[in-house]
Each structure stands twice: as structure tokens, then as C-alpha cells.
């Protein structure tokens, strides 16, 4: 294995200038999400379960938005490598229109029929009642989240990372402080419990969008133009972009539905099981912060290189990031293993819930490196290289032909505890690793999407 790239200071500097701000942003996000769960966790396992299941709606939304924005950011990254600004603004306009439309649908679902949606996950009436009260409030923040997600994806693709960090981190801190006050009735605020967490979250996401737009225009970025110019694209150009972006959206839709199906299965095992899964998820998110940064930085650099016509450099960047990511993941997994008892002590869980968390963390720590391998290739190569249709087929096949059947069989046929069902789900990651590794080595994932005749002649 060639590790000489570790001496390549220019590469490391370019990678880390993008990866570190994104990882820091993700670290704050994961840390404060963990604090949210700890705060709500003081209200008991039912509140943890209600918060976790309610956030499945947001989880599906944010992944669809991620698929949309990252699918379109394939173009903005390549246009940035080609030094063309106008097409970037038009791609942003497309992303905004689609994102707002999607978010509006989720808002209506969260506000009008939360009980129906939560009934898919659990029959626990108290969990449904608490979760519905949360969704009816937080659902109004989905449209601001959608607009911010579209802007953040484009800003990352053109390597303007810092302002996204400032806006998101400020909003997260505000959301956590306000949520703390409203959950427990601190500082003269009413004690609203789970509803307090919802008000804090909604206010935080609204603040993120306000700060983001203020920074974009005061800093005079390439996106600081008359918003009407964003929507001046014509149909041929739209179809050219959407042809690549739609598989990415479908990818995230089917993948998120698979993940939320896992959570429905875990919830049917028991309220203590889904509470343990939610605790494990917060630690998993915290453990993944470095890899989110590396994966997104890899995607930006690969897109820029392909746009500049440097395909071999794009391939080499992914190879290097995969090696670095897997090495980091092994280390992070070991740290999680050592800190399992500390994590258990942070929450008010039943004895069975504590046991579930211990074993879930062990499984997660042991398989983190495989997931990092898949994440690096999926985001840094397949998605960034425009190979979205292959990525779609691979993701749908692995989760729906392997993962979901394995979870169902483990939970409802073998009646296994939640941590062994979670372990069976990891079979899909193992299968995916072989397929994604083969695709990466083939180099068939590299697609130059912008150095061809432009449908709009822009």
C-alpha cells in the first residue's frame, strides 16, 4: 500500500482546509444533538423514544435534501473547477425550487397527520402523543432547513466553507440553549418538556438561514446576486442537470426509507430497544464527524479535478482519502469501545436499556471502519464523479435485498435482542464494500459533466 502521499503537504493542506471546518461543524452538531438527547433523556425512556421517532421524519427529509443538493453540487463543483459562475447560480436556483417543494410536503405531513406517521413505528400511545406534539411545532422549520441546505451544498462545492460553519454552529448553540430553558423551565421560561425541545429546534433552524443569507451577501460571495437570476435557466439545461441529480435524490429517498424501516423494526422490539438505538445513534454521529469532513472534502476536490480535466488526480484523491478514513475509523472505534460505560451512565435507562446500549456500541465500534470505507467511495467517488445511477442501484439492492430482510428475520422470526438485529443489518455494509470497491477500481465512475456542449450554451 503506497503511503507516500502522507508527505504531500500541498494535498494535505488542500484537503484539510475543507475537511476541518466541515468536521468541526459536524462535531458541534453531533455534540449538541447528544446533549439534546441527554436533556430529554432526563424525562425517561418514553421521551427519548418519542424524540427519536419524531426525528425520523426530519431524517428522511434531510437525506432527500442531501441527495438533491449533493446531486446538483456535482455540477457546481465541476463548474467551479472550470471557473464559470453563471451556471453555478442557475443550478442553485433549480435546487431551491425543488427543495422548497419537497419540504412543503413534509411540513404538511408533520403538522397535519403526525399520529398517523408515528403509528408506523410504534403502538405506544404515550410515545405517539409526545412525538405528535413535537412534530406539530418543528414541522414549520422544514422549509428554512431546505433553503439553507441548498445554499450550504453550493458553498461547500465552491470551497466557501467557513460561513456555513459560522451560521450552523451559531444556530445549533442557540437551539440548544433555548431548548434547555424550555425543556426544564430555566430562566423564567415555561417548562414544556419535549415541546420545549421542538421550539428550540425550530427557532435554531430559522436563525441558521437568516445568518447564512446575511453572510453570503455581506461577504459578496459568487452567490450574492439578484435571486431572480438564479431562476433564469431554461428547460434543456434543467433536464441536463436533473438527469444526474434525480438518481441521487432517489438514492437518498430509498436509503432513508430503509433506515427508517430499521427503526420501525427496532421500535416494535420494545420502547427500551428504540431508546437504546437513539442513544447509540448520537454516539455514532459523534464518532463519524471526522469522516463527514473527509468525505465531503474528497467530493469537492474530485469534482473540481474532473471539471478541470484531471481524471487521474481525481482517482488518486479518493484512494488517499479511503486509506486515511479507514485508519481513523479503526482508532475511533477503539475509543468508543473504551468509553461504553461512560456513555451508559449519561442516560436514565432501565437495566435492559443499559445492556442494549453496551452491546450496540460494541457492534457499532467494530464495524465503523467498513462503513467509512463505503462512505468515502460512495460520496467521494460515485456521487462526486457523477456515477449516480450505479450508486442508486447499489444502495437500493444492499438495503432492501439484504439489510431490511435481515432485520425483519432477526426481529420477528428469530426474536433476537436489538443489538443482534443491528449486527445482522451490518451484512448490507459488508456486501456493499465489495461492490463499491470493485466499482472504484474500475474507474468507470468518473464522468465529466461540464466539458461537453452545454444544453443552454451558457
N, C-alpha and C positions, 0 to 999 in steps of 0.2 A: 504493500500500500504506500503510495507516494505521498509523503507529508511535507515535502519541501515548500509547499505553499504557505506554511506557517512562518516562513521567513520573508514572505512577500508583504512588505509593510504597506504598500500602496493599496493592495487588495483588502487587507485587514482594515485599513483606515476607512476606505470607501464603504465596506460592509458595515462596520461598527457605527459609522456616522448615521446610518439609517436604523440599524438594529437596536442600538442602545436607547434612543428616545422611545421607540415603539415598545421595547421591553419594559422600560420604566413606566410608560403609560399603562401597559397591561399589568404590571406589578401593583400599581396603585389601585387599578380596577379590581384585581383579584383579592387584594388585601382588604379593601373596603367591602367587597361582596362577602368575604368571610366574616367581617365584623357585623354586617347586616344579619347574617345567619346566626351568629353568636348572640346578638341582641334579641332577635326574635326567638332564638332557642331558649332564652330565659323564661319564655311563656309556655314552654313544653313541646313535646314531640308533635302534637296536633298542629301547632302554629308553624313549626318547621316544615311539616308536610304540606300545609296549605300554601305557604310561600313558595316552596319548591315546585309544586304542581301548577300554581298560577303562573309562575315564570316559564313554564313550558310553552305558553302562548307566545311570550316575548322571544323565547329561544327559537321557535320556528320562524317568527318574523325576522329576527336579526340575521338568521342564516340565509333566508331568501334574499334579504337586502344585501348581505355579503356576497352571495352568488351573483346578483345583478351588478353591484358596484365593482367587484373584482373582475367580473367578466368584461365589463366596459373599460376597466382600468388597464386591461391588456392593450387596448388601443392607445390610451393616453400615455402609458409608459413608452410605447414604441414611437408615438408621435413626438414625445419629449426627446427621445434619442435622435430623432430626425430634425429636431429644432423647429417644429411647427406648432403654433399656439392656437390658431382659429379652430382647427379640428378638435382640439382638446376641449375647448369651451362648448362646442356643439355636442360632443359625447357626454359632457356633464349635463347639458340640458335634457338629453334623452334619459339619462339616469334619474334625474329629478322627477320627470313626468311619471316614469314607471314606478319609482319608489313611493311617491305620494299616493298613487292609485292603490298599490299593494297595502300600504299602511292604513289607508282608509277602510279597507275591508277588515283588517284585523281590529281596528278600533271599534267598528260596529259589532263584531263578534264579542269582544271583551266587555263592552258596555251593555249590550242588549241581551246576550244569551250566555253569561258566564257559567251558570249552573249546568247547562246542557254540555258545555265543553268539559268542565271538571268531572262530570259524571262518567266520562270516558275513562278517566284514570282511577277513580275511587268511588266506593259506595258509602264512605264515611260521611254522614250528614254534617258533622261539625266541620270537617275539613272543607267540604263544599261551601258551607256558609261563610267561613272565614276567607276562603280563596275568592269567592264571588265579590265580597266587599273590597278586596284588594284590586281585583281586575277592573271593577267599575270606575275606579279612580285612576289607576295607572294607564288604562287604555287610552286616555286623552293625550298621553305623551308619545304615542307611537308615530304620529306624523312628524313632529320635530326630530325624533330619532332618525326617521327615514331621510329627511333632508340633510341632517348632519352626516349620516353615513355616506351619502353620495359625495359630499364635499371632501370628507376625510380620505376616501379612496383615491380621489383625483390628486389631492395634495400630497399623499404618500407617493403616488406614481411619478410625480414631478419633483420629488425629493424635498418637499417643504413640510418637514415632519414636526418641527418644534411648535408651531402654532396649534397643531392638532393636540399635542401633548398638553399645552397650557390650558386650552379650552376644556378638554376632557377631564384632566386632573382637577381643575378648579371646580367643575360641576360635580365630580364624584365626592370631593371633600364636603362641598355644600350639602349634597344629598345625604351624606352620612350624618353630618351634624344635625341637620333638620330632622332627619328620621329618628335619631336618638332622642331628641327633645319630644317628638310627637309620639313615639312608642311608649315612653315611660312618664311623660308629663313633666319634663325638666324645663326650668327657666320660665315658669308661668304658662307653658303650653299645655293643652289638654292631653291626657294620657289616652291615646287612641289604639294602642296595640298594633295589630297587623295593618290596620287602615293608616296609622301614622307612618309606617314604612312606605306605603303606597304614595302618600302625599309627598314625602321626601324624595322618592324616586322620580315622580312626575315633575316636580319643581327642578330637580337636578338636570334632567334631560332638556328641559326648556332653556335653562341657563347655558348649557353647552352650545346649543345652536346660536344663541344671541352672541356669546363670546366668539364663536368661530367666525361668524359673519363680520363682526367688528374687526377682528384681526386681519381677515382677508382683505378688507377694504382700506383699513388704516395702513397696512404694510404694503399696499399697492402690488399685490401678487398678480400673476397672469390671470387669475380668476376674478380680479377686481374690475369687471366690465359691466356694462349695462346688462342686467339679467335677460332682457328681451333678445339680445344677440345669442344667448345660449340655445334659443329655440328656433333658430333660422335654418336648421338643417332641412334637406328635402328627403323624399321617400327612398330613393336609391341609396343614399348614404346611411339612412336609418336601417334599411334592410341589410346592408353590408355589415354594420356593427352588430345588429341583433342576431344575425346568423351565428355569430361566435358567442355572444353573451347568453342567449337563451339556454343552451345546454348547461352553462354554469348555474343559471337560476334553477333549472330542473334538477341538477345535481344536488344543490343545497336543499331544495324542497323535499326530494325523496330521502335524502340522508337525514334531514331533521325530523321527518315523519318517522323514520326508522328509530332514531334516538328517542323520540317521544313515545314510541311504542314500547321500547325497552322500559321506560319509566312507568308506563301503564302496567306492564307486567310486574315490575318491582313493587308498585303500589298495591297490586292485588295479592302479593305475598303477605303484606301487612303494613300498617302505618309505621311501625318501628323500622321496617325494611326501607321504605321510601325516605324516611327521615335520615337513616344511615347513608343512603345513596346521595342525598343532598349534602350531607357533611363531607362525604368523600369527594363530591364534585367541586366543592370550594377549595379543597386542598389540591385537587388535580389541576384546577385553574391556576392556582398559585404556583404549582410546580412547573407549569407549561409556559411561564412568562418569557423565559429566555428563548424558547423555541418559536413563539409567536413573532418575536423580533427578528430572529434569524430567517424564518420562513418568508416573512413579508419583505425583508431587505433583499433576500435572494430573488423574489419575484420582481421587485423593482429593477434590480441590476440586470436580470435576464431579459426583461422586456426592453430596457434601454439598449442592451447589446444587440438584440435581434433587430431592433429598429435601425441601429447603426450598421447592420450587415455583418456583425461579428458573431457568427453562429458557434464557432468552436469555443470562443470565450464564454458564451452562454452555457454551454455544456460543462465546461471546466468549473464555472462558478457553482453550479448545482452539486457537482461531485465534491467540491470542497465543503460546502455547507452541510451536506449529508454526513460527512465524516465528523465535522465539528459537532453537529447536533446529536448524533448517536453517542459520542463521548460524553457530552454534557448530560444527556438523559440518564446514562448509567450512574453518574455521580449524584444527580438529583434523586433518582430512585433510591439510592442507598441512604441519603439523608432522610427521605420520607419514612423509610423503614425504621430508622433510629428514633424518629420523633412520634411514632404511633401513639404511645401512651400519653404524651403531652397533648396531642390533638383530642383524644377521648376525654381528657379532663376539662376541656373548654366548654363542653355542652352538657345540658341537663337531660341525659338519656336514661332509658331503662337498662337493666343488665343485658337484655338481649340486644338492644340497640348498640350498646358499647361493644359487645362481642362482634356484631356485624361490621361496625366501623373498623375495628382492628384488622379483620380479615380482608375487608375491601381495600384498605390502604396497602396491605401486603401484596394483593393481586395487582393493584394499580402501579405500585413501585416496581414490581418485577417486569411489567410489560410496557413501561413508559418508553423504553428505547425503540421498541418495534413501532409504536405509534409515532414517534418522532421521525423515524425513517420514512414512513408513509406520508406524514405531513409535509416533510421537506420536498419530496418528489412531487406530491400532488400539487402543492401551492407554488413551489419554486420552479418546477419544470412543466408539468402538464398544463396547469392553469395559466402560468405566465407565458408559456410557449404557444398558447392558442390551441392546445390539443384538448379542447373542452368536450368533444363528443366521446373520445375514448375514456376520459375521466368520468363522464356520466355513466357509461356502460359499466365501468369497473366498480364504481361506488354503489350503484343500484344492485348489481349482481352480488357483491360481497355482503351488503347489509340485509337484503331481502331474501337471498337464497341461502345464506349461511347464518348471519347474526340473529335475525328475528326468529327463524325456526329453532335455532339452538336455545334461545332464551325461553321460548314457549315450551319446548320439550323439557328443559330443565326445571321450569317453574311448575307446570301443570301436569306433566307426566311423571317425572322423577320426584317432584315435590322437594327439590333441593333448597337449602338456605340461600339467601340473596347473594352472598359472596361467591358461591359456586356457580350460580346462574350468571353472575357478572364475569366469572372466569370463562364460562362457555361462550359468552359473547365475544371474547378476545380471539376466538377462532377466525372470525372475519378479518381481523387485523393481520393475522399470520398469512392467510390466503392472499390478502391484498398486497402484502410485502413482496411476494414472489412475482405477481403480475406487474406491479408498478416498477419494480427493479428491472424486469425484462424490458419494459417499455422505455425506461430511461436509457438503458444501454443501447437500444436500437437507434436512438436519436430521431425517431420518426415524430416525436412530439414538438419539434422545432418548426414553427410556421411563421413566416414573415408576412404580416397582415397589412403593412403600410407601404412597403416599397413595391407596390403594384399600382396599376392605373386606378385612381380614386374615383368611385362612382359619382362624386359630386364635383370633381375637378377643383377641390379646394386647395 
